[in-house]
Amino acid sequence: MSVLLPFHKTILEKIHDPATSELVLLARGLGLRRIACKLLQIYDSPNNLILLVNATQEEEAAIGEELGIMGCRNPGLRIVGFETGRKDRQDLYKKGGLVSITSQIFTVDMLSSDIPTHLITGILVLHAERVTPTSAEAFIVRLYREKNKNGFLKAFSDQPEHITSGMSPLRTIMKELHLRTVHIFPRFHADIKESLDRKTPDIVELHQDMTEAMSEIHHAIVQCMTTTLSELKRANTMLDLDDLTIDNAYFRSFDMIVRRMLDPVWHKVGPRTKQLVSDLATLRRLLTYLLTYDALAFHAYLETLIASNTTAESGAARQHQSPWMLTDAAHTIFTYAKRRCYVMNPVPRAAKPKSAEVINLIDEEEAGWDALDEMEAEAAGRRNVSRGSNGDKGKGKAKETRKKWLPEGMEPVLEELPKWYLLADILHEIEEETIRLDPLLTSQSPGTNTVLVMASSLHTCTLIKDFLSTMKADAPRGSQGRRMMEDKLRLYLWWKGKLSERRAEGRGPIALPKGKDNSAPAPPRPQDEAISEALKRKDQERQARAANRRRVRGGAPAAPAPVRDRAAEGQLGEVEIKKEADDIADFLSSQGVDLASEALAPETQLFTMDDDFDAHYGLLAPAQTVLVRPYSDDTDDQVLQEIKPRFIVMYEPNLEFIRRIEVYRNSNAGLGVRVYFMMYKLSCEEGKYLTGLRREKESFERLIRERGSMLMPILEERTSAAGDAIIKTISTRMAGGRKEISTEPSRVIVDMREFRSSLPSLLHASGLMVLPVTLTVGDYILTPDICVERKSIPDLVSSFNSGRLYTQCELMSAHYKQPILLIEFEEHKSFSLEAVADVKSYAKSAKFQSKKKDPRSDNASSAAQSIQSKLVLLTLTFPRVRILWSSSPYATAEVFNDLKTNTAEPDPGKAVLVGAEEDPDAGAGVNAAAEELLRSLPGITAKNVKHVMTRVGSVRELCELGLADVQDILGVEPGKACWEFVHRGERK
């Protein structure tokens, strides 16, 4: 169970009162989940109904587990998901207690009165930084406060950086959540500082120098980013891009900031600007990969980048290439990246016969024995073992260590990451320290000797595990992971040879194969081709189809030809690279052993029950355990409490985890904690850490200033919908301006699935009553005659591609007098169809996709023209379908209100039955045989058979109708099919 520190108790004393509602902003890593769980425990009672909103599935599971440890087990935290039925949810709400619920279900249940809103004791909202005027949480609070004035609402956030963009962002959040109190607790808060400074962990900072090649590459990438950023600013002088600096470019949010600035004019900027924005994201990833990927994986990623830059998806030359790749800095990146892996020495082919004249029989004999020994060792499952590996031969060392699978002229360098041998030194020091402290510790001493190694990503963790499991401890620094790197080189060579073969066959590239660690180190995203021939044959057709739409991680399409280096004159030396790949392929084809099969084969040994069971399957002692984990959220607090490590290695800097260690150290009395803090000196890693620290501090200072000068909103009570309806029915066009009073409120029927969008919230805010039901036809029913199908731009594109939109328009035309197709654009984005080109799902159906495209055609204009032509065909096919263009959900809400002026209100009961397969009221007095006959006719389906039966009295009457009448009932195409079937063979 997590121990509460003094500052945790101070926060709980301020916010635990159920009579108050407030917003709590806490610095990351200080135990926000611990506070939320304690608050839930305080309120846990069958007499209370406490709802937890905005929690992810992982958070729900972790909070439920934490509450179980704290004693809230009967019934504990119940989770309401989409699989929970309506009746089960109603029973759950009546029992009270703690319930975690999704925003969409909560909204629907309040609108349909399935949840007793007036009986809700309180709501806890996580991730309050995400609350906006159009978010689901704002809708929930508005509905909650309409019927419940006394219940509390407590919101939590640990992301202060997200609450600093825009005008008065803190005031906006508090206004939408109907709050008037905010508590801000940064790390420099007096109570927190006093609590955490009592016992500080022993932190050993280790600033590791990068290798010369890494430093050169790092400097070149930063130079490319600076050039790209200045080019972007020069190309868009009309925009305020002063905030775009290199320090901000280290963060993933930088891409979103750039897009947000350019979104309003995205349809006006040229392809060059779009390429520059994409390049910034690629260069930021390159900086990260330089410090986390091994040399071969980084080099392979660069090759895919060059290939995708020079060749388009269709195989033609790209029109808009990345400008940074044509700079001298890019040449430095590619040159040093290759030099970290291997060096190619020219092999003089003409000199080979001359050198063959001098024969050293002794060396040849030794080489023969070495080759025989190596073959035997590989057959026994022990690789890289040679006769001279024991060091008993002094001469010919280079000849002995050279692997037979290396192509001629290739000298492997296989530079290892400096942090690898630094980590090996740290683990060695921890082992010595453990031996020294062991006599001083008793069984009652807190903590274990398990070493916890924390890294930034799962890929880095896998690489560390692979290094530690294959590390040769007695090897000199910088070559302890040689064995692992040689295995990766064999995979790399096999991959290069495979690329050459596939290019010769006219097929696309494949990813660098998965290693023994079962992780794909190479960043490209295409589906990996299996090694076995059977799987190759099985996947051949699928791989060929996928070749046209294969992408690399930078968002650019991968090309068949990998390019590695840059020629001195500034042109990419593709010809040389292809030649090198072909040479490797020729060499591999001459070898009798499949390199990939060997390199990928896991080194597993089979144990029998006769073996010592505990030696292989028993529990390891904590002192022998090294646990490698990626950084996570508040779950890390629980991991620290469960493992209780005395030694923690932070492989990469992380601000949150340092604070978690501080909390962990102060929560466990008498526990000594040593932290090894590893960081590359003068790298983006150091810059990112320091910039993140500064950004958080500035964000808190800005929020504290805003709180001091914030104008609190006066929350007005909403007028009743019935009162609005009475006012709207006053018509001055009638004589004397008399009133035609109708107390029926103005309402809109909304499909359940539409509550994922913000439009229902805005319709409710505009004064309309929103009724959630499950509709078969349409998304919104405004009047008995008006049905609306709403499409966002990505949904419009995918609906055209799948043909779903045709069916939807057909059903609307058959059941409603005024069917409407609403095309809704996003707010703050360009109100232009040219934005369609950026939708990833935009393409023809893959089945009919053309393999060759005109390279001169502009993607944006062709995409817009394609959508326009499809819309024209749609309106020609369904003349009664009207198309509404809306620039944002706000504009849509205004249009809906205008369409409903002086019209009748829709009936939800009838709207549900329209197009439904099963009509609960149907069946009495219906001829089952006649219905079965109707279903068998072309054009009549289970969805429209009830509609046909309401329009015609009998099958005979249907057969006597003319073509136009049948089409009026069924639609154009189905009506024609049905009429032609009935009248086939008639004499004219």
N, C-alpha and C positions, 0 to 999 in steps of 0.2 A: 504493500500500500504506500502511496506517495505521501511523504511528510510535508505538512504545510509550514513554510517559513514565515517569519514575522511579517514580511510585506504582503504575503498571500492573505494572512489573517486581516491585515489592515484594509486590503481591497474588499474582502468579503464583508467586513463590518460596514463598509460604505454602501454596498450594493445589495445586501441580503434582504432588506426590507421589502416585502411584497406590495407595499403601498406605493412604492416609487418605481419609475421607469427611467432607465439611463443607458448611455452608450459608454463602453469601456474600451479604451485604446491602450494596448500593452505592447512593449517591445518584444520582438520575436525571441523565442528561446527561454522565456522566463516562466513558462508553465501556465499558459492560458487554458489549456484543456483541464489541468488540475483544478483551476478555479471554477470552471464550468461544471465539472463533475461534482465538486463539493456543493455547489449551489443546487444542482439537481437532487443531491442526497438530502439537502435541507428541506426541499419542497416535496419529496417523495411521500405521497399519502393517497389512499383510495378516494379521499374526499377532494383531492385536487386534480385538475386536468392540466398538466404541463406539456406543452408542445415544443419540440426541438425542430427548428427549421434551418434549411440551407446546409445541412451536414452531408458530406460525401459518404459513400458506402464504407470506405475504410475508416472514416471518423466515427460513423455509427457503430461499427464493430468494436473499435478501440474504446469508445466511451462506454458501451455496454459492458465490455470486459472489466474496465476500471470500476464501474459502479458495482459489478458483481463482487469484486475484491473488497469494496468498501462496505458491502453488506446489503445492497439493494438488489436482492435476488427474487423477491416475491411480489410482483412479477418482474421487477427490473425494468429496463428500457425496452419497450415494444417498438418494432420497426414496421411502418406501414409503407408498402411498395405497390407497384402496379399489379402484382399478382394477388393482392388482398382484395377480396370481394366487397361489394357495397354493404351487404348485411353484416359481414364480419367487422368492417370498419365501424359501423354504427354500434355494435355490441362493445367494441374496444373502447370507444369514446365514453360510453355509459359507465364503464368500470373505473374510469379515472386512472391516475398514475402518470408515468412518464411515457411519452409517445414521440418517436422521431418520424417525421412525415415529409414527403417531397412537396415543394411549393405548388406544383401543378395539381396534385390530389387535394391539398389543403384548400386551394382556391375553389375547385369544383365542389368540394363537400360543403363549404360555407355558402356558396351560391345556391346549391340545391337543398340547403338546410339539413344535410345528413349529420352535421356536427352541431351540437348545441353551442353556438357562438357565445351566447350570454352566460354560459356556465364555465367558460374557459378561465382557469385561474391565472394563467400567464403564458407568455411565449418567449422562448430564447432563440435569438437569431445569431447564427455564426456568420463569419465573413461579411461583416457589415459594410466593408469597403466596396462591395459589389452593388450596393443599393443605388439605383438611379430612378428617375421619375417613370421610366418605362419597365422597370424590373418587376418580377413576380412578387418580390417581398413588399414593394410599395403597395401593390394591389391587395395583398393579404392584410396589411396593417389598416388600409382604408376600410375594408370589409369588417375587420375586427372592431375598429373603433365606432362603426355605425351602430352596432348592437351591444357593444361591451365597453362601458366607460371606466369600469373599476379594475379590470384586469391589468396586470403589469406587462411590460415589454422590456426585456434586457438584451441589448445587442453587444456583440464582441467583435474585435478586430485586432490583428497583430501585423497589419500591413500599412503603416503610416504613409509610405511612399505613394500608395494608390489614392490617397485622399488629399493630394496637393495639386491636381491638375484642374483647370477651369476656374470660374469665378465662385468664390466661397464654397468650396466642395464640402467642407464640414457642415455648413449650414444646410446645404442641399440634402445631405444624408439625414440630418436630424429632422428636417421638415417632412421628408417622406416617411420617416419612422414615427412621426408625431412625438418626438422627444424634446425635452428642454434642459436636460442635464448631461454633461459629458465629463468622464474622468480620464485623464491622460497620465500614463505611467511609463516614461522613458527609462532607459538604463541609468541615466544620471539623476533620477528622482531620489530625494534624500532618503526615504524609507528603504528603497531597493538597494541603494549604495551602502547603507549601514548594514543591511542584512547579508549582502554577498561579500562584503569586505572583511567579515569576521574571520573566515577561514578561506584562504585562497589556495587553489591547487598549484603544485610545483610545475611551472610551464618552462620547457626547454625549447627555445626558438632555434630552428636550424634553417639558415638561409643558404640554399644550395645554388652554386653557380651552374648555369647552363653550359653545355659543351660549345665549342667554337662554332660548329655548324648550326646548332640550335640558335645561338645568339644572332648569327648572320641572317638566318631565316626569319627569326622574330622581328628583327629590325626592318627587314625588307617588307614583311607583311604590314607592319605599322605604317611604313612609308607608303605602301599601296593604299591603305585605308585613308591616310591623309590626302593623298592625291585624288582618290575617288570622292571623298567628302567635299573637297574644294571644287571639284568639277560639278558636283551636284548643286552646290550653292551658286556657282556661276551660271548654270543652265536654268536656274529658277530664281531669278533676282526679285520677282514680284512677291515671293513668300518670305516670311520671317523665319529663317533657319539658323538663327544665332545659337540656339540651344544644342545644335548638333555638333558635339565635340568628340574627340577621340576617347576621353574618359567615359562619356556616356555610351560610346559604341561598344564597350566591353560587355554590356548587359543585353540579355535577350529582349528586354522590353524596348530596346532602341529601334528594332525593326517596326514595332507597332507605332512608335512615336512618329517615325518617318512616314509611314503609310497614312497615319491620321492627319498629318499636315498636308499630304498630297492628295488625299481622297477627294476633296471637293473639286479639284481640277485634274483628276486622274485621266479623264477622257481627253484632256487637252495636251497633256505632256507627251513628248515624243518617245519613241522606242528606246532612244539613248538614255533618257532619264530613268525609264523603267528598268533598263539593264543595270544602271548604276545603283539603284535601290537593291536589286537582287545581288549585285556584287558585294555590297556592304555586309549583307547577311552571310555570304560565302566566306569573306575574309575574316569575319568574326569567328565563324566556325573553325577556320584554318588555325587561328591563334589558339583556340582550345585544343584542337586535335594535335597540334605540335607538342603540347605538354602532356597529353594523355595517351596518344596512340604510339605504338612502337614504330620504328623507322620505316619498316616495310609497309605497314598499313597506311601510314601517312603518305608515302610515296605512291602507293596504289591509288589513293584518293586523288592526289594531284593529277595522275594520269587520266583518270575518268573526267576530271574537270577540264583538262586540255582537250580531250576528245569531244566532250559535249560543247565546248566553245567553238570548235572548228567545223563541226558537222551538225546539221539540223536533224530533227527526228526522222524526216523522210529519207535521209542519206545525202541530201544536197548540202552545199556549203551554206553556212549561216550568214545572214545578212548583217546582223548586229552582234558583233563580238564584244567581249568584255575588254574595255580599254586598259585595265590594269595588267592584263596578260602581255601587253605589248611594251611594257616598261622594262628598264634595266633591273629594277627591283624584282620583277617576276622571274627574270633570267637567273638572278641570284637564288631565289626560292627553289626553282626546279633543279639547278645545278647542285646545290648543297644537299637537297633532299635525296638525290640519286647517290651522291657521294657518301651519305650516311649508310647506305645499303651495300653498295658494291662499287668496284671500279672495273671498267672494261679495258683491258690492254689489247692493242691491235695484235692479231696473230698473222705474221708474215707467211702467206701461203707458199710463196716461191722459195722460201728458205727452208721449208720442211724437209725436202729430199736431202739437202746438204747436211742438215743436222742429224739425219738418220744414218749418215756414214759413220759417225763416232758412236760406238756402242759400248756402254759400260755394263759388262755382264753381271757384275756383282749387284749394281743398282737394279738392273732388270729382274734379277732373281728375287731381290728383296721386295720389289714392287709386286711381283707375282705372288709371293707368300702373303704380303699385306692384302692384296685383293682377295685371295682365298680365305684368309681369316675374317675379313669384313663380310664376305658373303655368308660364311658360316655363322657369324655373330648375328647378322640380320635374320637369317633363317631361324635362329633360336629366340628371336624377339628382342635382342639387345643391339640397338643401333650405335653407329659411330664408334665401334670398338675395333681397333687395329693392332697389329703386332707391335707397333712402336708406341702405343699409348701409355705404357708404363714408364716411359722415359729412359729405358735401358739403352737406347740408341741415340747417340749424340749427333751423328751426321744424317743429313737428308731429312731434317725435321719438317721442312715445308712440304716435302714430297709425301711424308707419312700422314700429315694432318689434312692434306687436300682430299676432299670427298670426290668419289667417282661420279656422283650425279651432277657436279658443277660443270657448266659449259666451258669450253676452252676459251681462255683469255679473261674469264671472270674471276676477279679477286674479291671475295666477300669481306666487307668491312663490319657490317652488322653492329652499328653503334647502339649501345644500350642507353636507356634513359638514366640520367644521373641519380634520380630519386630511388632507383632500384637498389643500387649498392649502398645508398645512404640508409634505406629501410633495412637492408641486411645488417648493417653496422648497428642500427638501433636495436634490432631484435637480439643481436649478440650481447649488447650492453644490458638489455633487460634480463637476459638469461643469467648473466653474471650477478646482477643486482638481486635477482630472485634467490640465487644460491646464498648470497651474503645475508639476506633478510630472513631466510627460512628458519634459522635457529632462534631468532628473536620473536617469531610469531607463534601464537598458541591457536588452539582450535576455536577459541572465542574471539579471535581477532577478526574484525569486519573485512570483507572484500575477498576476492579470489585473484589468483595469478594468471587468469585468462587475459591474453593481450587482445585488445580491441583496436582494429585498424579501420579507420573511417575514410572513405573516398567519395568523390563527387558523383560518380555514376556507376551503374552496374557493369559497364564495359571495363572501366578502370579496375573494379574489384576483381573481375575475371582475369584480367591481365596480371594483377598482383598475385592471385592464387596460382596462376600458371607459373609465374616466376619463382615463387617460394617452393612450389612442389618439384621443380626441376633444377633448382639452384645448386651450383657446385660451390660449397662453402669455402674450400681451400683454394679456389681460383683467385687470381689477382683481381683487384677492383676494376670494374668495367667489362669483365668477361665472365662474371658468375652466371649470367643467363644465356651463355653461348649456345647451349644445347637447345633451349626454347627458340632462340632466334634462327638457328639452323633449320629447325622444323618449319618455321614460318617461311624461310627462304625457299625450301623445297616446294611448299604450297604456292608461293609466289611464282616460281619458275613454271610450275604446272599450269597455273592460271594464265601466264603470259603465252605459253605454247597453245593453250586452248583458245585464247583470243585470236591468235594467228590462224588456227584451223577454222574457227567460226567465220572469220572475215573472208577466208578463201571460199567458204560455202555460202557467203552472202547473208550470214545470220548476225544477230546482235551480240553484244558482249554479255558475259556472266559476271557475277560477283566473285570476289576473292573467297575461296571455299572456307567452310567452317573448320576451325581447328579442333584439337582434342578437348578444349574447354567448352566446346559446343556453342561458341559465340562467333558471330561473323565480324571480324575486326574492320573489314572494309566498309566504308560508308555507303556505297551504292545500294539502291533499293530493289533491283530486279530479283526475281525469284531464283534462288540458288538451284543450279542444276545438280542432280544427284550423281553419285559416282558410278553406281552400278549400271551396266549396259541395259538391263531390263527397265530400270527407271528412266534412262535416257530415251529409250524407244517410246515409252509411255508418255513422257512429257514433251516429246519432240514437237508435236503439233501445237501444244499450248505455248511453248516457248517461242515458236515462230510467230504466233499471233501476237504475243505480248511484246515482241521486239519493236513494233512500231510505236508503242506507248510507254516504253520503259524509261524510267527517270532516275537521275542520280540525286543525292541528298540536297544538292543546292537548288533543286527545282528545274535544272536544265536537263534536256534529254541526253541520254548516253549515246555514244556513237560507236560504230563497229571498230574504229581504229584507235587504240590507245596511244597517246603521245607523251613522251617523258621529258624531253629536254628542249631547249631553245637554241637555235643556231646563233652564231656571233653577230650576224648581220641584222638580227631582230625578227626574222621569220621563224615560225615554229618548225623545228626539224622533223616533220612527220615522216618523211621518207626514210631518214636514218632510224627512227624508232621502229617503223614497220619492218625494216631490214633486220634490226636487232631481234624483234619478236620472231621473225621467220627463222633466223639462225637458231634461236632457242628451241623453236618447234622442231627444226631438223635434228638438233642434237637429241631432244627427248625421244623422237621417233626411232633413233638408233639405239636407245637403251631398251633392254629387255624387260625392265621392271617398271611398273606403274608407280610413279613417284607419289602421286596423290593418295593412292590406296595405302602406301606405306606410311606416309606422313599423317594421314587421318586415322590410321588404325590406333585405337586406344590401347595403352599399355596395361591391360588387365591380366591378372593371373587368377586361375581358378583354384579355389580352396576346397578341400574335402573336409568331411566331418572329423577326419583323423587329425587335422591340423589343430594347433592351439587356438581355440575359438576366441578367447579373450584378446589374444594378440591381434586378431584381425577385425573382430566385430565388437569387442568390449568398449566400455566408456573410456575416453581419454582423460588423463589427469588435467586439471585446469592449467598447470604449469606447461603442459605440452600443447595447449590449444591456442591457436591464433585465429580469431574471428574477424573476417573482413566483411564490412557492410557499407552500402552507400548511405549518404545523408538522407534523412527523411524528415517528417514533420514532428509533431509532439510525441509520436511513437518512440522516438529516440530516448525520451525521458524514461519510458517504461523499460526499454532495453538496458539502459544503464542501471536501473534499480534491480533488474532481474539478474544481470551478470555480475554486477558490482566489481568491475575491473580496477586493479591498482595502477595498471599501465595502459595508457591510451595513446595511440599514434594517429594524428591527424595528417593524413597523406597530402591533403589539399586544404587550404585555409577555408574556414566557414565560420562566419560571425555568430550565427545562431547556436552552433554546437559548442562554442566556447562558453556561452552563457548557460547552456544546459549542463556543462561540466561544473560551472560555478554553483548552480542550484544543487546538483548531485553531491558535490563536496560538502555543502552546508547542510544537506539533508541527512548525511550519514556521519554521526559523531565518531571521532577516533579513526576515521578512514583516511589514510594518506594516498593521494592521487598524484601521479606524475604524468604530464601530458607532453608529448613530443610534437611540436608544431612545425611542419615541413612547408617550405615555400621556396620557389625559384626566385633568386635575386634579380632585380631589375627586369621583371617579366610582367606580362599582362595579368598574371595571377596575383601578384603583389598590388598592381594598380587597381584591379577589380575589387580586391578586399578593402583597400583603403578608401576607394571611391564609395563603395557600399556603406562603409562606416560613416563617412561624411554625409552621404545622402540621407541616411536614416536620422542622423542628428539634426540636419537642417529641416527635415520634414516635421519632426517633433516640435522644433522651435517655431516653425510657421503655424502649426496647429495650435500651439499655446497662445501665440499672438492673435490668431483668428478668434479663439475662444474668448479672449479678453475684450475684443471689439465687435463681437458678433451681434447682429440684430436678430432677436428671437422672433420667429413668426407667431402671429396670433392665429390659432387654429379655429376656423369657423366650422360650425355644425352644418352638415349638408342638409338642404331642404329635401322634403320627401318627393319621391318620384310622382306620386299622385298629384301633388300641388303643381309640379311642373307641367303635367299633362293637362290640367285644367287651363293653365295660362296659355298653353300652345293651341288650345281649341278655340280661342277667341278669334273670330273672323270679322274684320271690319268691312268686308265686301257685302255682308248680309245687311239687309235694311235695318237701320237703327243701331247697327253694331251689336246686335244681341248675341248672347253666348250660347254656344252649343256644347253643353257641359257633358264631358265623358270622364269619369273617374278612372278609367282603365289606363294604367301607366304605359309609357312608351317602352317597348321591349324589343330585343334582338335575340334570336335563337342562334346559339353558337355550337359548333361541333366540339366535342371533348378534345379532339386532337389539336385544336387551334389554340389551346391555352399554353402551348409552348411559345407562342409569339406574344408580342406586347399589345396587339390590337384590342383584345377583350378588356384589358386593363384601361386603355384609353377610352373605349366606348363607355365603360362604367363611369369613368371620371367625367365624361361629357353629359352625364345625366340619364343614360339609357339603362334599363334593366336588362341584365345579361342572364339568359337561361341556358345552362349547359346541358346538352343532350347528345346522344350518339346519332348522327345523321348519316344516311346512306347516300343522299344526293346533296351536293353543295357543302359549303363551310359555314355560311351565314344566311339566315332567312330573315329578311327585313320586313317584308309584308307577305300576305298570302300569295302574291304573284311574283315577287322579286326574290331570286335566289342568287347568291354570290359565291363564286369559287375563287379563293384568294391564292395568288402565286407570287412568291418572292422570285428574284432573278435566278438563283441556282435551281429552285424548284421548277420554274418555267422551262429551263433548259432540259432538266432531267425528264420532265413530263413529256416534252416533245420527243425526246430520244426514245422513251419507252412506249409511246403511244397512249399513255394513260390519260392525257388531256383530251384526246378525241372521245374516249368513252365517257369522261366526265361531262363534256359539253353535250354529248348525245343524250345522256340521262337528264340533264337540266332542261334541254329543249323539249324533251318528251313530257316533263312533269310540271313545268312552270311557264307562265306566259312571258316573263321578262328575265331570261337567264343573263347573268353578268359575269364576265371574266375580269377580275381585279388583278392588275400587275402592279405590285408594290415594290418600290425601291427603298433602299436604306437611307436613314437620315444622315446628313453630313457627307453623303457620297454623291457622285455625279449622277444627275437625273438624265442619263443617256444610255441608249442601247449598246454603245461601244464598250461599256463596262462588262458586257457579256463575255468578251474575249478573255477576261481574267478568271472566269468561272472554270474550275478545274474539270468539272464534268462536261464542259462543252466539247462536243465531238459528234460526229455522226455515230449511228449505231455501229458497234465494233464489227458486227457481221458484214456490214457493207462499206467498211472504211477503205478508202482508196490508199494504195501503198505509196503512190507518188503524188506530190503536190507541186504546184508551181512555186518555186522559191521566191518569185517576185511579188507574189500576192501578199497583201497585208492581212495579218491574222485578225486584227480588230475590225477592219471594215468588212471582211468576209463573214465574220461571226455575226455582226449586226445585220448584214444583208440576209444571212441565212435565217435568223430569227424573224425578220420582217416578212420574208417570203412565206414562212410557215404560218405566221399570223394571218396573212392574206388568204392562204388556202383554207385556214380554219374558218374565217368569216364567210368565205364563199360556200363552204360546206354547211355551215350553220348560220343562216342569215339573221336569225333572231337573237343570236348571242351578241351582247354589247360588251365593248372592252373599255374598262376604266383604267386610266394611268394615274398612279399616286406617287408623289415624291417621297412620302414618309408615312408612318402609321398615324401621325397627327392629322395629316391631310385626309387620310382615309376616314377617320372618325368624323371629320366635318362633312365629307361627302355622304356618309351614311345617314347623318342627321338630316341633311337636305333631302335625301331620297325618301325619308320617312315622313316628311311634312304632309299633313292632311291625308294620311292613308290609314287603312285598317291595320290592326295589329295581328301578327301571325299566331297561329295556334300550335303550341309545341306538340300536342298529341297527334295532330295530322302530319306535322313535319317529320316526326319519327317514323311514321308508317310509309311515307313516300319512298318508293323504291326498295322497301325492306323485303327480304325474302320470305319472312314469316310474319304474317299479319295476325296478331292475337285475336282480333275481333272477327276475322274472316273464318269461313268454314260452315257456318249454319246456313242451310238451304242452298249450298253450292253443289253443282253436279260434278263429282270427282272425276268421272270418266271424261266429261267435256273439258275439264281443266287439264287432264293428262294429254288429251288430244291437242289442246292449244300449245302446251309446252313442247310438243314434238314438231311444231311448225318452225321453219327457218325465221329468224329475226325475233322470235319470242323466247325470252329467257326467264329464269326464276325471278329475276329482278323486276321485270316489267309485266309479268303475267297478270298480277293483281290489277295493274293499271288498265290492261286491255279488257279485263272482265268488268271493270266499272264503266267502260266506254261503250261496250256492245253487249246486247242482251243474250246472244247465243252465237254458236259457231257459224250457223247459217247466215246470220246477219253480218258477221265479219266477212264471209265469202262473197256476199253480195255488194260490199263496199267497193268504190272505185279506187284507183291507184292513189289519187291525191288524199282521199280520206284515210286510207291505211297508213300512208306516210305521215299524216298529221298525228296519228296515234302512236306510231312506233318510231318515227324518225325517217330520214330520207333513205339511207341504205338498208336498214332492217325492213322498212315498209316495202321497199321495192322487192327485196328477196322474198318476203312473205307473199306478196300479191302475185309475183311471177310463179311461185310454187303452186298456189291455189288454182291459177288460171292456165297452167301449162297444158298444152294439147288441145285447147279450145279452138273450134273453127271460127275463123273471122268472117 
